[in-house]
Amino acid sequence: MFENKSNHQSVNQNVSAEKHAEYAAQHDNIGRALGDLLAAGAEINDPVVQEWIGKHYAFVKQFWTPNRIAYKSLALTYVMDPAFKATYEAYQPGLASFVQKAINIWADANLS
């Protein structure tokens, strides 16, 4: 997801390899935590799940600041785009849908 390739959009052109690694580590931390919660049987509205979605939103805000509709639209790509879906499913089967649904709850409660 965060590979440093020359064909990426211009937003990545001036990002160092170290920064790419930092972003990847941040995303991995979030993906692992949410995957573990899903595996443990947590519900999408569980306060701990919602706390991790808040961390996901903070992660996304390093790149842009989505409003409620935009953040929920991003979440929809996690289940519709094969690359995004594969990224989340690699942590835990069903995680893409779990994250998408949890983001919908978080966004409705926290964004305008």
Buried (B, 14 or more C-beta within 10 A) or exposed (E): EBEBEEEEEEEBEEBEEEBBEBBBEBBBEBBEBBBEBBEEEBBBEBEEBBEBBEBBBEBBEEEEEBEBEBBBEBBBEBBEEEEBBEBBBEBBEEBBBBBBBBBBBBBEEEBE
